[in-house]
Amino acid sequence: MKTLRRVALALAAGAMGLALGGAAAGSTSKSRPKVRHIQGRIEALALDGSRIAYDVGPQGVANKVLVWNVSTGKTTTVSGKHTRSADDSSTGSGVIQLAIAGSRVAWLVNVGGNTEGDDYLYSSSVTKPKEREVATEQRLGESCPGRSQTNCAGQWLGGLVASGNLIALNRWTTDAAGSVIDGGLYVLSGTTMKTVANGGITVEAASADGGRVAVLHPGIGVVVYSSAGMFLLTVSVPSAAATALGGHNLAVLTTTRQLEIWDTRTAKLRKTFAVAGSPKQPPGNLDVQGNIAIYTTGPSLHAVNLSSGKDRAIGKLRGSVAFAHVSSAGVVYSTGRFRSKGTLVFLPFARVAAAVSG
């Protein structure tokens, strides 16, 4: 009977398009994955603890940002009337970035026309939901649609990241050729953006952890600041494509399909691992929690033990995994904008750790 039960569970997981390795099929309910099928496109995703924030693009309904607490099962809509029309402009990208820190949520909306791109920053509380506009920036130019970098002169918002009680982001300026000529790193305090560091070197934030922000500069490497704007360290990785902070680990994913682990205390390279998957499927969605890193490649989600280097596929979705994040509570991953009906999956951390133990 136990064998039959295990087979049945494995078949059920496969039917959902998931490859959930690393935990026994007879595991307790606390370690089982939680799956949601969404009536709409998932356009952005964020995770903090047991709270999952996600944006759903219109599929017969208006665009909205929701927060799902996987511990309580409660789902709260935190966006309002302005976000409902986020996908209505001709060249805009809608909700482009999303961040959650405790009970605070922030998201960026992009709208645009043929010669204009506008960014809007909104925030809300989960416990007392109310959409508030925090900031807006605009750039103009011939053939300057939405988030296009070329031919757009003006201001931008981006680099929205969060961790613990910190939400940070960038504001920067480009000239008519799309080159960054000025910028700044900010923290979100209530409905106010407070400057913590200035200059183009602060653009663009890619990860936050423990009161620190990692800024990725492709072709150069990674610079880490404190939430007060103090320079902490820099690592030179010209091939850097993604980065993530987690405790004393700074993970860097390179264009040569290497996962480099740097020590944030010494700024020294500790380990390098090869990334799994096909060269035709560039890895992405790098994130770190404790001694475990995650990344995606095509339809697969991988976890890596940063001590042993053990790499295991822990999830799979038809088509591709568009978004993925890890926290102390677990891993969340989902489909993206190209699936008219989305799938959202949460894996408890114990299940992820078990997959790459040893």
C-alpha positions as a printed NumPy array, in Angstrom:
array([[  0.   ,   0.   ,   0.   ],
       [  2.846,   2.414,   0.8  ],
       [  4.434,   1.745,  -2.584],
       [  1.158,   2.394,  -4.377],
       [  0.693,   5.598,  -2.438],
       [  4.145,   6.817,  -3.442],
       [  3.467,   6.043,  -7.087],
       [  0.148,   7.867,  -6.95 ],
       [  1.744,  10.947,  -5.451],
       [  4.505,  10.932,  -8.063],
       [  1.948,  10.734, -10.866],
       [ -0.045,  13.567,  -9.34 ],
       [  3.036,  15.757,  -9.207],
       [  3.819,  14.977, -12.826],
       [  0.292,  15.876, -13.887],
       [  0.804,  19.335, -12.382],
       [  3.932,  19.783, -14.471],
       [  6.235,  19.568, -11.443],
       [  9.418,  17.588, -10.835],
       [  9.702,  17.829,  -7.09 ],
       [ 12.824,  15.888,  -6.214],
       [ 14.623,  15.48 ,  -2.947],
       [ 11.834,  14.611,  -0.499],
       [ 10.097,  11.336,   0.088],
       [  6.608,  11.046,  -1.309],
       [  5.414,  10.032,   2.137],
       [  6.558,  13.335,   3.699],
       [  4.289,  15.19 ,   6.1  ],
       [  1.815,  17.781,   4.899],
       [  4.105,  20.554,   6.174],
       [  6.736,  19.644,   3.582],
       [  4.379,  19.142,   0.643],
       [  4.28 ,  21.689,  -2.196],
       [  1.398,  24.119,  -2.463],
       [  0.134,  24.888,  -5.958],
       [ -2.124,  27.648,  -7.241],
       [ -3.548,  27.877, -10.741],
       [ -4.099,  31.528, -11.637],
       [ -6.752,  32.873, -14.003],
       [ -4.401,  35.337, -15.661],
       [ -0.727,  35.963, -16.422],
       [  1.756,  36.134, -13.575],
       [  3.789,  39.245, -14.408],
       [  5.93 ,  39.708, -11.273],
       [  6.78 ,  37.727,  -8.139],
       [  8.391,  38.402,  -4.75 ],
       [  8.87 ,  36.519,  -1.479],
       [  9.625,  37.418,   2.127],
       [  9.26 ,  34.763,   4.807],
       [  5.924,  33.043,   4.276],
       [  4.393,  35.921,   2.29 ],
       [  4.323,  35.653,  -1.509],
       [  3.523,  38.783,  -3.5  ],
       [  2.516,  38.358,  -7.135],
       [  1.007,  40.436,  -9.906],
       [ -1.715,  39.02 , -12.126],
       [ -2.169,  40.504, -15.585],
       [ -5.666,  40.948, -16.99 ],
       [ -7.41 ,  37.854, -18.227],
       [-11.008,  38.994, -18.219],
       [-10.286,  40.994, -15.045],
       [ -8.179,  44.022, -14.156],
       [ -4.505,  43.824, -13.258],
       [ -3.846,  43.404,  -9.52 ],
       [ -1.12 ,  42.74 ,  -6.951],
       [ -1.899,  40.1  ,  -4.328],
       [ -0.147,  38.685,  -1.259],
       [ -0.575,  35.014,  -0.366],
       [  0.446,  34.005,   3.15 ],
       [  1.281,  30.318,   2.774],
       [  1.267,  29.842,   6.56 ],
       [ -2.309,  31.045,   7.054],
       [ -3.662,  30.467,   3.542],
       [ -4.99 ,  34.036,   3.41 ],
       [ -4.727,  36.055,   0.201],
       [ -4.948,  39.847,   0.223],
       [ -5.296,  42.243,  -2.71 ],
       [ -3.018,  45.218,  -2.012],
       [ -3.256,  47.181,  -5.283],
       [ -5.934,  49.653,  -6.327],
       [ -7.416,  51.584,  -9.235],
       [ -4.158,  52.804, -10.792],
       [ -2.653,  49.316, -11.028],
       [ -5.849,  47.954, -12.577],
       [ -4.946,  49.668, -15.855],
       [ -1.21 ,  48.863, -15.71 ],
       [ -1.348,  46.839, -18.943],
       [ -3.496,  49.24 , -20.947],
       [ -0.856,  51.491, -22.566],
       [  0.321,  50.834, -26.123],
       [  4.015,  50.101, -25.44 ],
       [  4.223,  49.851, -21.653],
       [  5.33 ,  46.745, -19.76 ],
       [  2.778,  46.909, -16.93 ],
       [  4.011,  45.776, -13.516],
       [  7.735,  45.218, -14.074],
       [  9.103,  44.719, -10.553],
       [  7.679,  43.728,  -7.204],
       [  9.136,  43.616,  -3.682],
       [  7.877,  42.625,  -0.24 ],
       [  9.424,  43.268,   3.164],
       [  7.357,  41.991,   6.081],
       [  3.945,  43.605,   5.758],
       [  5.073,  46.229,   3.205],
       [  4.747,  45.757,  -0.548],
       [  6.084,  47.96 ,  -3.355],
       [  5.798,  47.611,  -7.117],
       [  6.822,  49.426, -10.282],
       [  4.451,  50.032, -13.195],
       [  5.599,  51.053, -16.656],
       [  3.336,  52.688, -19.238],
       [  4.354,  54.131, -22.575],
       [  3.629,  55.414, -26.047],
       [  5.781,  55.646, -29.162],
       [  7.87 ,  58.551, -27.832],
       [  7.474,  58.248, -24.085],
       [  8.083,  55.923, -21.164],
       [  6.711,  56.521, -17.656],
       [  7.516,  54.624, -14.451],
       [  5.316,  54.68 , -11.348],
       [  6.22 ,  53.41 ,  -7.881],
       [  3.361,  52.259,  -5.657],
       [  3.311,  50.856,  -2.147],
       [  0.816,  49.312,   0.237],
       [  0.53 ,  47.607,   3.592],
       [ -0.632,  43.992,   3.671],
       [ -2.461,  44.43 ,   6.984],
       [ -4.188,  47.658,   5.898],
       [ -4.21 ,  47.549,   2.096],
       [ -4.243,  50.907,   0.328],
       [ -2.433,  51.651,  -2.91 ],
       [ -0.285,  54.795,  -2.625],
       [  1.707,  56.47 ,  -5.376],
       [  5.235,  57.127,  -4.111],
       [  7.066,  58.452,  -7.185],
       [  6.88 ,  58.802, -10.948],
       [  9.544,  59.432, -13.599],
       [  9.438,  60.049, -17.347],
       [ 11.731,  59.977, -20.386],
       [ 11.099,  61.155, -23.926],
       [ 12.568,  60.778, -27.394],
       [ 11.908,  59.675, -30.945],
       [ 11.241,  55.912, -30.915],
       [ 11.348,  55.775, -27.109],
       [  8.632,  53.272, -26.132],
       [  7.988,  51.961, -22.629],
       [ 11.188,  50.593, -21.077],
       [ 13.365,  50.868, -24.181],
       [ 16.865,  52.025, -23.229],
       [ 17.662,  53.433, -26.672],
       [ 16.838,  57.022, -27.654],
       [ 15.261,  57.789, -24.27 ],
       [ 16.405,  60.9  , -22.419],
       [ 15.107,  61.419, -18.913],
       [ 14.495,  59.668, -15.617],
       [ 13.942,  56.016, -14.708],
       [ 12.893,  53.952, -11.709],
       [ 14.131,  50.37 , -11.23 ],
       [ 16.271,  48.042,  -9.175],
       [ 13.437,  47.37 ,  -6.724],
       [ 14.635,  44.893,  -4.056],
       [ 13.657,  44.01 ,  -0.495],
       [ 14.647,  41.938,   2.521],
       [ 13.672,  42.006,   6.199],
       [ 12.421,  45.549,   6.821],
       [ 14.315,  47.057,   3.875],
       [ 12.903,  48.11 ,   0.506],
       [ 15.421,  49.757,  -1.826],
       [ 15.452,  50.934,  -5.431],
       [ 17.209,  53.158,  -7.939],
       [ 16.4  ,  56.368,  -9.733],
       [ 18.666,  57.321, -12.652],
       [ 18.949,  59.615, -15.671],
       [ 19.911,  58.781, -19.267],
       [ 20.91 ,  60.984, -22.167],
       [ 19.422,  60.748, -25.677],
       [ 21.687,  57.78 , -26.483],
       [ 20.389,  55.862, -23.472],
       [ 23.62 ,  56.166, -21.463],
       [ 23.343,  56.567, -17.695],
       [ 24.634,  60.027, -16.733],
       [ 23.491,  60.155, -13.108],
       [ 21.8  ,  57.964, -10.549],
       [ 21.097,  57.176,  -6.941],
       [ 20.231,  54.416,  -4.496],
       [ 17.199,  54.998,  -2.29 ],
       [ 15.362,  53.295,   0.549],
       [ 11.602,  53.42 ,   0.866],
       [ 10.475,  54.949,   4.163],
       [  6.702,  54.991,   4.349],
       [  5.746,  56.758,   1.132],
       [  9.051,  58.606,   0.81 ],
       [ 12.172,  57.703,  -1.172],
       [ 15.248,  58.627,   0.895],
       [ 18.638,  58.96 ,  -0.816],
       [ 21.385,  56.757,   0.627],
       [ 24.033,  56.911,  -2.135],
       [ 24.597,  58.888,  -5.334],
       [ 26.197,  58.274,  -8.712],
       [ 25.853,  55.981, -11.689],
       [ 27.825,  53.31 ,  -9.808],
       [ 24.736,  52.737,  -7.612],
       [ 22.644,  51.576, -10.596],
       [ 21.111,  48.97 , -10.657],
       [ 20.221,  47.145,  -7.423],
       [ 19.769,  43.384,  -7.882],
       [ 19.477,  41.872,  -4.384],
       [ 19.062,  42.791,  -0.716],
       [ 19.817,  40.925,   2.508],
       [ 20.672,  41.794,   6.105],
       [ 20.473,  45.559,   5.613],
       [ 22.682,  45.427,   2.503],
       [ 22.068,  45.98 ,  -1.208],
       [ 24.027,  44.344,  -4.036],
       [ 24.305,  46.369,  -7.248],
       [ 25.045,  44.505, -10.472],
       [ 27.233,  46.032, -13.184],
       [ 27.498,  43.675, -16.185],
       [ 30.99 ,  43.925, -17.604],
       [ 32.374,  45.069, -14.247],
       [ 31.062,  43.066, -11.305],
       [ 29.106,  43.628,  -8.085],
       [ 29.183,  46.465,  -5.554],
       [ 27.582,  46.064,  -2.116],
       [ 26.248,  48.963,  -0.018],
       [ 24.728,  49.141,   3.435],
       [ 21.158,  50.443,   3.692],
       [ 22.717,  53.669,   5.   ],
       [ 24.693,  54.05 ,   1.772],
       [ 28.074,  52.949,   3.085],
       [ 30.284,  51.161,   0.562],
       [ 30.976,  47.633,   1.868],
       [ 32.746,  45.686,  -0.856],
       [ 33.188,  45.125,  -4.555],
       [ 33.957,  41.967,  -6.51 ],
       [ 35.36 ,  42.061, -10.026],
       [ 33.453,  39.62 , -12.242],
       [ 33.265,  41.068, -15.768],
       [ 31.062,  38.192, -16.9  ],
       [ 28.496,  38.728, -14.101],
       [ 24.92 ,  38.249, -15.301],
       [ 23.077,  37.993, -11.949],
       [ 23.859,  38.285,  -8.256],
       [ 22.251,  37.47 ,  -4.911],
       [ 23.131,  38.181,  -1.268],
       [ 22.548,  35.684,   1.53 ],
       [ 24.342,  35.973,   4.884],
       [ 28.104,  35.783,   4.297],
       [ 27.538,  34.536,   0.742],
       [ 27.482,  36.691,  -2.363],
       [ 26.473,  34.497,  -5.294],
       [ 27.32 ,  35.585,  -8.839],
       [ 25.994,  33.859, -11.941],
       [ 28.2  ,  34.419, -14.978],
       [ 27.585,  34.465, -18.713],
       [ 29.935,  31.461, -18.907],
       [ 27.449,  29.381, -16.858],
       [ 29.456,  29.426, -13.637],
       [ 28.075,  30.012, -10.153],
       [ 30.687,  31.859,  -8.105],
       [ 30.392,  32.142,  -4.312],
       [ 32.185,  35.101,  -2.731],
       [ 32.698,  35.762,   0.982],
       [ 31.174,  39.129,   1.916],
       [ 33.559,  39.446,   4.885],
       [ 36.768,  39.051,   2.894],
       [ 35.647,  39.797,  -0.692],
       [ 37.394,  36.572,  -1.714],
       [ 36.137,  33.896,  -4.084],
       [ 35.405,  30.741,  -2.074],
       [ 33.931,  28.305,  -4.587],
       [ 32.87 ,  27.943,  -8.195],
       [ 30.257,  25.516,  -9.498],
       [ 29.153,  24.674, -13.025],
       [ 25.527,  25.455, -13.799],
       [ 23.256,  22.685, -15.096],
       [ 21.092,  22.841, -18.201],
       [ 21.442,  23.472, -21.897],
       [ 23.615,  26.317, -23.25 ],
       [ 20.517,  27.347, -25.201],
       [ 18.704,  28.067, -21.929],
       [ 20.525,  30.847, -20.032],
       [ 20.262,  30.435, -16.24 ],
       [ 18.406,  33.07 , -14.238],
       [ 16.436,  33.861, -11.074],
       [ 19.483,  33.467,  -8.847],
       [ 18.7  ,  33.701,  -5.122],
       [ 20.33 ,  32.576,  -1.861],
       [ 19.069,  31.519,   1.558],
       [ 21.615,  30.321,   4.097],
       [ 23.719,  27.603,   2.504],
       [ 21.403,  27.044,  -0.456],
       [ 21.237,  28.864,  -3.776],
       [ 18.528,  28.484,  -6.403],
       [ 18.477,  29.242, -10.118],
       [ 16.353,  28.388, -13.129],
       [ 17.205,  27.133, -16.589],
       [ 14.406,  26.675, -19.101],
       [ 11.573,  24.677, -17.5  ],
       [ 13.626,  23.577, -14.469],
       [ 14.27 ,  25.036, -11.029],
       [ 17.541,  24.   ,  -9.357],
       [ 18.86 ,  24.121,  -5.796],
       [ 22.567,  23.999,  -4.932],
       [ 24.205,  23.107,  -1.614],
       [ 26.929,  25.735,  -1.318],
       [ 29.097,  23.488,   0.874],
       [ 29.048,  20.282,  -1.142],
       [ 28.114,  21.652,  -4.557],
       [ 25.271,  19.159,  -4.846],
       [ 22.9  ,  20.457,  -7.533],
       [ 19.4  ,  19.056,  -7.878],
       [ 16.381,  19.937, -10.007],
       [ 13.607,  20.534,  -7.461],
       [ 10.819,  21.79 ,  -9.694],
       [  9.612,  22.003, -13.264],
       [  6.924,  23.844, -15.223],
       [  5.749,  23.4  , -18.786],
       [  7.424,  25.924, -21.051],
       [  9.721,  27.677, -18.595],
       [ 10.067,  28.883, -15.031],
       [  9.787,  32.671, -15.334],
       [ 10.242,  33.7  , -11.69 ],
       [ 11.724,  32.081,  -8.57 ],
       [ 12.712,  33.222,  -5.067],
       [ 13.848,  31.599,  -1.82 ],
       [ 13.36 ,  32.632,   1.817],
       [ 13.654,  30.968,   5.218],
       [ 10.143,  29.586,   4.663],
       [ 10.789,  27.995,   1.275],
       [ 10.953,  28.49 ,  -2.473],
       [  8.301,  29.968,  -4.732],
       [  8.363,  29.726,  -8.528],
       [  5.925,  30.434, -11.336],
       [  5.131,  30.786, -14.989],
       [  5.3  ,  34.264, -16.558],
       [  3.788,  36.692, -19.027],
       [  3.6  ,  34.233, -21.909],
       [  1.159,  31.881, -20.157],
       [ -2.394,  33.206, -20.234],
       [ -3.185,  31.088, -17.174],
       [ -0.44 ,  31.043, -14.577],
       [  0.884,  28.422, -12.167],
       [  2.36 ,  29.335,  -8.788],
       [  4.204,  26.744,  -6.669],
       [  5.564,  26.96 ,  -3.124],
       [  8.021,  24.394,  -1.751],
       [  8.701,  24.4  ,   2.028],
       [ 12.357,  24.982,   2.867],
       [ 12.726,  21.607,   4.57 ],
       [ 11.864,  19.933,   1.291],
       [ 14.424,  22.015,  -0.612],
       [ 17.164,  21.39 ,   1.958],
       [ 16.476,  17.659,   1.913],
       [ 16.88 ,  17.585,  -1.871],
       [ 20.496,  18.789,  -1.721],
       [ 21.6  ,  17.42 ,   1.673],
       [ 24.722,  15.285,   1.923]])
